[in-house]
């Protein structure tokens, strides 16, 4: 009777491990399934997959391209027209822009650009301003304050 306490695997389900190098009676003696001589028959004699037999490898045949500047700063841009979603007289900083979904990720700074029209009086505190953005914000009696990046 089959019960959970005495279950057995079906016949032929469990294969015995291939024991190589254990004499001629095992069927895997002598060369131990490695064939006759050659690099792969030796100890430690395997080569990495990118090895091309001594031919100039692909990673050396292709030219080097590009450069990644480790000191590059990522500056997010926000246009003046996008600032209309804030309340009149509000203080707009990086945290407020992130909460409004205008800035994503972790930029090193935020710059305000002058595209669009501003209809509200705001105090904007960002890393940088274009000349047109600064004039549009101050034209509405707002303040454009530069903060450290």
MODELLER restraints for C-alpha pairs under 7 A, 6 or more apart:
rsr = mdl.restraints
at = mdl.atoms
rsr.add(forms.Gaussian(group=physical.xy_distance, feature=features.Distance(at['CA:20:A'], at['CA:28:A']), mean=4.96, stdev=0.5))
rsr.add(forms.Gaussian(group=physical.xy_distance, feature=features.Distance(at['CA:20:A'], at['CA:29:A']), mean=6.23, stdev=0.5))
rsr.add(forms.Gaussian(group=physical.xy_distance, feature=features.Distance(at['CA:20:A'], at['CA:32:A']), mean=5.25, stdev=0.5))
rsr.add(forms.Gaussian(group=physical.xy_distance, feature=features.Distance(at['CA:21:A'], at['CA:28:A']), mean=5.92, stdev=0.5))
rsr.add(forms.Gaussian(group=physical.xy_distance, feature=features.Distance(at['CA:21:A'], at['CA:29:A']), mean=4.56, stdev=0.5))
rsr.add(forms.Gaussian(group=physical.xy_distance, feature=features.Distance(at['CA:21:A'], at['CA:30:A']), mean=6.57, stdev=0.5))
rsr.add(forms.Gaussian(group=physical.xy_distance, feature=features.Distance(at['CA:21:A'], at['CA:32:A']), mean=4.81, stdev=0.5))
rsr.add(forms.Gaussian(group=physical.xy_distance, feature=features.Distance(at['CA:22:A'], at['CA:28:A']), mean=6.92, stdev=0.5))
rsr.add(forms.Gaussian(group=physical.xy_distance, feature=features.Distance(at['CA:22:A'], at['CA:29:A']), mean=5.53, stdev=0.5))
rsr.add(forms.Gaussian(group=physical.xy_distance, feature=features.Distance(at['CA:23:A'], at['CA:29:A']), mean=4.37, stdev=0.5))
rsr.add(forms.Gaussian(group=physical.xy_distance, feature=features.Distance(at['CA:23:A'], at['CA:30:A']), mean=6.68, stdev=0.5))
rsr.add(forms.Gaussian(group=physical.xy_distance, feature=features.Distance(at['CA:24:A'], at['CA:30:A']), mean=6.62, stdev=0.5))
rsr.add(forms.Gaussian(group=physical.xy_distance, feature=features.Distance(at['CA:34:A'], at['CA:41:A']), mean=5.25, stdev=0.5))
rsr.add(forms.Gaussian(group=physical.xy_distance, feature=features.Distance(at['CA:35:A'], at['CA:41:A']), mean=6.63, stdev=0.5))
rsr.add(forms.Gaussian(group=physical.xy_distance, feature=features.Distance(at['CA:39:A'], at['CA:45:A']), mean=5.10, stdev=0.5))
rsr.add(forms.Gaussian(group=physical.xy_distance, feature=features.Distance(at['CA:40:A'], at['CA:46:A']), mean=5.52, stdev=0.5))
rsr.add(forms.Gaussian(group=physical.xy_distance, feature=features.Distance(at['CA:51:A'], at['CA:57:A']), mean=6.95, stdev=0.5))
rsr.add(forms.Gaussian(group=physical.xy_distance, feature=features.Distance(at['CA:73:A'], at['CA:108:A']), mean=5.86, stdev=0.5))
rsr.add(forms.Gaussian(group=physical.xy_distance, feature=features.Distance(at['CA:74:A'], at['CA:107:A']), mean=5.28, stdev=0.5))
rsr.add(forms.Gaussian(group=physical.xy_distance, feature=features.Distance(at['CA:74:A'], at['CA:108:A']), mean=5.34, stdev=0.5))
rsr.add(forms.Gaussian(group=physical.xy_distance, feature=features.Distance(at['CA:74:A'], at['CA:109:A']), mean=6.86, stdev=0.5))
rsr.add(forms.Gaussian(group=physical.xy_distance, feature=features.Distance(at['CA:75:A'], at['CA:107:A']), mean=5.67, stdev=0.5))
rsr.add(forms.Gaussian(group=physical.xy_distance, feature=features.Distance(at['CA:75:A'], at['CA:108:A']), mean=5.77, stdev=0.5))
rsr.add(forms.Gaussian(group=physical.xy_distance, feature=features.Distance(at['CA:75:A'], at['CA:109:A']), mean=4.83, stdev=0.5))
rsr.add(forms.Gaussian(group=physical.xy_distance, feature=features.Distance(at['CA:75:A'], at['CA:110:A']), mean=5.39, stdev=0.5))
rsr.add(forms.Gaussian(group=physical.xy_distance, feature=features.Distance(at['CA:75:A'], at['CA:111:A']), mean=6.72, stdev=0.5))
rsr.add(forms.Gaussian(group=physical.xy_distance, feature=features.Distance(at['CA:76:A'], at['CA:103:A']), mean=6.72, stdev=0.5))
rsr.add(forms.Gaussian(group=physical.xy_distance, feature=features.Distance(at['CA:76:A'], at['CA:107:A']), mean=6.02, stdev=0.5))
rsr.add(forms.Gaussian(group=physical.xy_distance, feature=features.Distance(at['CA:76:A'], at['CA:109:A']), mean=6.30, stdev=0.5))
rsr.add(forms.Gaussian(group=physical.xy_distance, feature=features.Distance(at['CA:76:A'], at['CA:110:A']), mean=4.68, stdev=0.5))
rsr.add(forms.Gaussian(group=physical.xy_distance, feature=features.Distance(at['CA:76:A'], at['CA:111:A']), mean=6.23, stdev=0.5))
rsr.add(forms.Gaussian(group=physical.xy_distance, feature=features.Distance(at['CA:77:A'], at['CA:110:A']), mean=5.71, stdev=0.5))
rsr.add(forms.Gaussian(group=physical.xy_distance, feature=features.Distance(at['CA:77:A'], at['CA:111:A']), mean=4.95, stdev=0.5))
rsr.add(forms.Gaussian(group=physical.xy_distance, feature=features.Distance(at['CA:77:A'], at['CA:112:A']), mean=5.88, stdev=0.5))
rsr.add(forms.Gaussian(group=physical.xy_distance, feature=features.Distance(at['CA:77:A'], at['CA:113:A']), mean=6.76, stdev=0.5))
rsr.add(forms.Gaussian(group=physical.xy_distance, feature=features.Distance(at['CA:78:A'], at['CA:111:A']), mean=6.27, stdev=0.5))
rsr.add(forms.Gaussian(group=physical.xy_distance, feature=features.Distance(at['CA:78:A'], at['CA:112:A']), mean=4.91, stdev=0.5))
rsr.add(forms.Gaussian(group=physical.xy_distance, feature=features.Distance(at['CA:78:A'], at['CA:113:A']), mean=6.03, stdev=0.5))
rsr.add(forms.Gaussian(group=physical.xy_distance, feature=features.Distance(at['CA:79:A'], at['CA:112:A']), mean=5.58, stdev=0.5))
rsr.add(forms.Gaussian(group=physical.xy_distance, feature=features.Distance(at['CA:79:A'], at['CA:113:A']), mean=4.66, stdev=0.5))
rsr.add(forms.Gaussian(group=physical.xy_distance, feature=features.Distance(at['CA:79:A'], at['CA:114:A']), mean=5.72, stdev=0.5))
rsr.add(forms.Gaussian(group=physical.xy_distance, feature=features.Distance(at['CA:79:A'], at['CA:115:A']), mean=5.36, stdev=0.5))
rsr.add(forms.Gaussian(group=physical.xy_distance, feature=features.Distance(at['CA:79:A'], at['CA:116:A']), mean=6.80, stdev=0.5))
rsr.add(forms.Gaussian(group=physical.xy_distance, feature=features.Distance(at['CA:80:A'], at['CA:112:A']), mean=6.57, stdev=0.5))
rsr.add(forms.Gaussian(group=physical.xy_distance, feature=features.Distance(at['CA:80:A'], at['CA:113:A']), mean=6.13, stdev=0.5))
rsr.add(forms.Gaussian(group=physical.xy_distance, feature=features.Distance(at['CA:80:A'], at['CA:114:A']), mean=5.35, stdev=0.5))
rsr.add(forms.Gaussian(group=physical.xy_distance, feature=features.Distance(at['CA:80:A'], at['CA:115:A']), mean=5.90, stdev=0.5))
rsr.add(forms.Gaussian(group=physical.xy_distance, feature=features.Distance(at['CA:80:A'], at['CA:116:A']), mean=5.74, stdev=0.5))
rsr.add(forms.Gaussian(group=physical.xy_distance, feature=features.Distance(at['CA:80:A'], at['CA:117:A']), mean=6.35, stdev=0.5))
rsr.add(forms.Gaussian(group=physical.xy_distance, feature=features.Distance(at['CA:80:A'], at['CA:118:A']), mean=5.97, stdev=0.5))
rsr.add(forms.Gaussian(group=physical.xy_distance, feature=features.Distance(at['CA:80:A'], at['CA:133:A']), mean=6.23, stdev=0.5))
rsr.add(forms.Gaussian(group=physical.xy_distance, feature=features.Distance(at['CA:81:A'], at['CA:115:A']), mean=6.27, stdev=0.5))
rsr.add(forms.Gaussian(group=physical.xy_distance, feature=features.Distance(at['CA:81:A'], at['CA:116:A']), mean=4.13, stdev=0.5))
rsr.add(forms.Gaussian(group=physical.xy_distance, feature=features.Distance(at['CA:81:A'], at['CA:117:A']), mean=4.97, stdev=0.5))
rsr.add(forms.Gaussian(group=physical.xy_distance, feature=features.Distance(at['CA:81:A'], at['CA:118:A']), mean=5.51, stdev=0.5))
rsr.add(forms.Gaussian(group=physical.xy_distance, feature=features.Distance(at['CA:84:A'], at['CA:118:A']), mean=6.15, stdev=0.5))
rsr.add(forms.Gaussian(group=physical.xy_distance, feature=features.Distance(at['CA:84:A'], at['CA:119:A']), mean=6.38, stdev=0.5))
rsr.add(forms.Gaussian(group=physical.xy_distance, feature=features.Distance(at['CA:84:A'], at['CA:120:A']), mean=6.41, stdev=0.5))
rsr.add(forms.Gaussian(group=physical.xy_distance, feature=features.Distance(at['CA:88:A'], at['CA:120:A']), mean=5.26, stdev=0.5))
rsr.add(forms.Gaussian(group=physical.xy_distance, feature=features.Distance(at['CA:88:A'], at['CA:121:A']), mean=5.50, stdev=0.5))
rsr.add(forms.Gaussian(group=physical.xy_distance, feature=features.Distance(at['CA:88:A'], at['CA:122:A']), mean=6.32, stdev=0.5))
rsr.add(forms.Gaussian(group=physical.xy_distance, feature=features.Distance(at['CA:89:A'], at['CA:121:A']), mean=5.28, stdev=0.5))
rsr.add(forms.Gaussian(group=physical.xy_distance, feature=features.Distance(at['CA:89:A'], at['CA:122:A']), mean=4.89, stdev=0.5))
rsr.add(forms.Gaussian(group=physical.xy_distance, feature=features.Distance(at['CA:89:A'], at['CA:123:A']), mean=6.88, stdev=0.5))
rsr.add(forms.Gaussian(group=physical.xy_distance, feature=features.Distance(at['CA:90:A'], at['CA:122:A']), mean=5.40, stdev=0.5))
rsr.add(forms.Gaussian(group=physical.xy_distance, feature=features.Distance(at['CA:90:A'], at['CA:123:A']), mean=6.32, stdev=0.5))
rsr.add(forms.Gaussian(group=physical.xy_distance, feature=features.Distance(at['CA:91:A'], at['CA:122:A']), mean=6.15, stdev=0.5))
rsr.add(forms.Gaussian(group=physical.xy_distance, feature=features.Distance(at['CA:91:A'], at['CA:123:A']), mean=4.74, stdev=0.5))
rsr.add(forms.Gaussian(group=physical.xy_distance, feature=features.Distance(at['CA:91:A'], at['CA:124:A']), mean=5.95, stdev=0.5))
rsr.add(forms.Gaussian(group=physical.xy_distance, feature=features.Distance(at['CA:92:A'], at['CA:123:A']), mean=6.03, stdev=0.5))
rsr.add(forms.Gaussian(group=physical.xy_distance, feature=features.Distance(at['CA:92:A'], at['CA:124:A']), mean=4.69, stdev=0.5))
rsr.add(forms.Gaussian(group=physical.xy_distance, feature=features.Distance(at['CA:92:A'], at['CA:125:A']), mean=6.08, stdev=0.5))
rsr.add(forms.Gaussian(group=physical.xy_distance, feature=features.Distance(at['CA:93:A'], at['CA:124:A']), mean=6.11, stdev=0.5))
rsr.add(forms.Gaussian(group=physical.xy_distance, feature=features.Distance(at['CA:93:A'], at['CA:125:A']), mean=4.93, stdev=0.5))
rsr.add(forms.Gaussian(group=physical.xy_distance, feature=features.Distance(at['CA:93:A'], at['CA:126:A']), mean=5.97, stdev=0.5))
rsr.add(forms.Gaussian(group=physical.xy_distance, feature=features.Distance(at['CA:94:A'], at['CA:126:A']), mean=6.67, stdev=0.5))
rsr.add(forms.Gaussian(group=physical.xy_distance, feature=features.Distance(at['CA:97:A'], at['CA:103:A']), mean=5.72, stdev=0.5))
rsr.add(forms.Gaussian(group=physical.xy_distance, feature=features.Distance(at['CA:98:A'], at['CA:104:A']), mean=6.32, stdev=0.5))
rsr.add(forms.Gaussian(group=physical.xy_distance, feature=features.Distance(at['CA:108:A'], at['CA:149:A']), mean=6.33, stdev=0.5))
rsr.add(forms.Gaussian(group=physical.xy_distance, feature=features.Distance(at['CA:109:A'], at['CA:127:A']), mean=5.48, stdev=0.5))
rsr.add(forms.Gaussian(group=physical.xy_distance, feature=features.Distance(at['CA:109:A'], at['CA:149:A']), mean=5.24, stdev=0.5))
rsr.add(forms.Gaussian(group=physical.xy_distance, feature=features.Distance(at['CA:110:A'], at['CA:126:A']), mean=5.84, stdev=0.5))
rsr.add(forms.Gaussian(group=physical.xy_distance, feature=features.Distance(at['CA:110:A'], at['CA:127:A']), mean=5.36, stdev=0.5))
rsr.add(forms.Gaussian(group=physical.xy_distance, feature=features.Distance(at['CA:110:A'], at['CA:128:A']), mean=6.63, stdev=0.5))
rsr.add(forms.Gaussian(group=physical.xy_distance, feature=features.Distance(at['CA:111:A'], at['CA:126:A']), mean=6.40, stdev=0.5))
rsr.add(forms.Gaussian(group=physical.xy_distance, feature=features.Distance(at['CA:111:A'], at['CA:127:A']), mean=5.81, stdev=0.5))
rsr.add(forms.Gaussian(group=physical.xy_distance, feature=features.Distance(at['CA:111:A'], at['CA:128:A']), mean=4.57, stdev=0.5))
rsr.add(forms.Gaussian(group=physical.xy_distance, feature=features.Distance(at['CA:111:A'], at['CA:129:A']), mean=5.45, stdev=0.5))
rsr.add(forms.Gaussian(group=physical.xy_distance, feature=features.Distance(at['CA:112:A'], at['CA:128:A']), mean=6.39, stdev=0.5))
rsr.add(forms.Gaussian(group=physical.xy_distance, feature=features.Distance(at['CA:112:A'], at['CA:129:A']), mean=4.80, stdev=0.5))
rsr.add(forms.Gaussian(group=physical.xy_distance, feature=features.Distance(at['CA:112:A'], at['CA:130:A']), mean=6.36, stdev=0.5))
rsr.add(forms.Gaussian(group=physical.xy_distance, feature=features.Distance(at['CA:112:A'], at['CA:133:A']), mean=6.33, stdev=0.5))
rsr.add(forms.Gaussian(group=physical.xy_distance, feature=features.Distance(at['CA:113:A'], at['CA:129:A']), mean=6.30, stdev=0.5))
rsr.add(forms.Gaussian(group=physical.xy_distance, feature=features.Distance(at['CA:113:A'], at['CA:130:A']), mean=5.36, stdev=0.5))
rsr.add(forms.Gaussian(group=physical.xy_distance, feature=features.Distance(at['CA:113:A'], at['CA:133:A']), mean=5.26, stdev=0.5))
rsr.add(forms.Gaussian(group=physical.xy_distance, feature=features.Distance(at['CA:114:A'], at['CA:130:A']), mean=6.58, stdev=0.5))
rsr.add(forms.Gaussian(group=physical.xy_distance, feature=features.Distance(at['CA:114:A'], at['CA:132:A']), mean=5.02, stdev=0.5))
rsr.add(forms.Gaussian(group=physical.xy_distance, feature=features.Distance(at['CA:114:A'], at['CA:133:A']), mean=3.92, stdev=0.5))
rsr.add(forms.Gaussian(group=physical.xy_distance, feature=features.Distance(at['CA:118:A'], at['CA:136:A']), mean=6.73, stdev=0.5))
rsr.add(forms.Gaussian(group=physical.xy_distance, feature=features.Distance(at['CA:118:A'], at['CA:137:A']), mean=6.95, stdev=0.5))
rsr.add(forms.Gaussian(group=physical.xy_distance, feature=features.Distance(at['CA:120:A'], at['CA:140:A']), mean=6.70, stdev=0.5))
rsr.add(forms.Gaussian(group=physical.xy_distance, feature=features.Distance(at['CA:121:A'], at['CA:140:A']), mean=5.43, stdev=0.5))
rsr.add(forms.Gaussian(group=physical.xy_distance, feature=features.Distance(at['CA:121:A'], at['CA:141:A']), mean=5.95, stdev=0.5))
rsr.add(forms.Gaussian(group=physical.xy_distance, feature=features.Distance(at['CA:121:A'], at['CA:142:A']), mean=4.84, stdev=0.5))
rsr.add(forms.Gaussian(group=physical.xy_distance, feature=features.Distance(at['CA:122:A'], at['CA:142:A']), mean=4.81, stdev=0.5))
rsr.add(forms.Gaussian(group=physical.xy_distance, feature=features.Distance(at['CA:122:A'], at['CA:143:A']), mean=6.49, stdev=0.5))
rsr.add(forms.Gaussian(group=physical.xy_distance, feature=features.Distance(at['CA:123:A'], at['CA:142:A']), mean=5.43, stdev=0.5))
rsr.add(forms.Gaussian(group=physical.xy_distance, feature=features.Distance(at['CA:123:A'], at['CA:143:A']), mean=4.59, stdev=0.5))
rsr.add(forms.Gaussian(group=physical.xy_distance, feature=features.Distance(at['CA:123:A'], at['CA:144:A']), mean=6.18, stdev=0.5))
rsr.add(forms.Gaussian(group=physical.xy_distance, feature=features.Distance(at['CA:124:A'], at['CA:143:A']), mean=6.04, stdev=0.5))
rsr.add(forms.Gaussian(group=physical.xy_distance, feature=features.Distance(at['CA:124:A'], at['CA:144:A']), mean=5.00, stdev=0.5))
rsr.add(forms.Gaussian(group=physical.xy_distance, feature=features.Distance(at['CA:124:A'], at['CA:145:A']), mean=6.05, stdev=0.5))
rsr.add(forms.Gaussian(group=physical.xy_distance, feature=features.Distance(at['CA:125:A'], at['CA:144:A']), mean=6.20, stdev=0.5))
rsr.add(forms.Gaussian(group=physical.xy_distance, feature=features.Distance(at['CA:125:A'], at['CA:145:A']), mean=4.74, stdev=0.5))
rsr.add(forms.Gaussian(group=physical.xy_distance, feature=features.Distance(at['CA:125:A'], at['CA:146:A']), mean=5.82, stdev=0.5))
rsr.add(forms.Gaussian(group=physical.xy_distance, feature=features.Distance(at['CA:125:A'], at['CA:147:A']), mean=6.21, stdev=0.5))
rsr.add(forms.Gaussian(group=physical.xy_distance, feature=features.Distance(at['CA:126:A'], at['CA:145:A']), mean=6.59, stdev=0.5))
rsr.add(forms.Gaussian(group=physical.xy_distance, feature=features.Distance(at['CA:126:A'], at['CA:146:A']), mean=5.43, stdev=0.5))
rsr.add(forms.Gaussian(group=physical.xy_distance, feature=features.Distance(at['CA:126:A'], at['CA:147:A']), mean=5.62, stdev=0.5))
rsr.add(forms.Gaussian(group=physical.xy_distance, feature=features.Distance(at['CA:127:A'], at['CA:146:A']), mean=5.36, stdev=0.5))
rsr.add(forms.Gaussian(group=physical.xy_distance, feature=features.Distance(at['CA:127:A'], at['CA:147:A']), mean=5.10, stdev=0.5))
rsr.add(forms.Gaussian(group=physical.xy_distance, feature=features.Distance(at['CA:127:A'], at['CA:148:A']), mean=5.98, stdev=0.5))
rsr.add(forms.Gaussian(group=physical.xy_distance, feature=features.Distance(at['CA:127:A'], at['CA:149:A']), mean=5.38, stdev=0.5))
rsr.add(forms.Gaussian(group=physical.xy_distance, feature=features.Distance(at['CA:128:A'], at['CA:146:A']), mean=5.92, stdev=0.5))
rsr.add(forms.Gaussian(group=physical.xy_distance, feature=features.Distance(at['CA:134:A'], at['CA:144:A']), mean=5.99, stdev=0.5))
rsr.add(forms.Gaussian(group=physical.xy_distance, feature=features.Distance(at['CA:137:A'], at['CA:143:A']), mean=6.46, stdev=0.5))
rsr.add(forms.Gaussian(group=physical.xy_distance, feature=features.Distance(at['CA:137:A'], at['CA:144:A']), mean=6.54, stdev=0.5))
rsr.add(forms.Gaussian(group=physical.xy_distance, feature=features.Distance(at['CA:138:A'], at['CA:144:A']), mean=6.90, stdev=0.5))
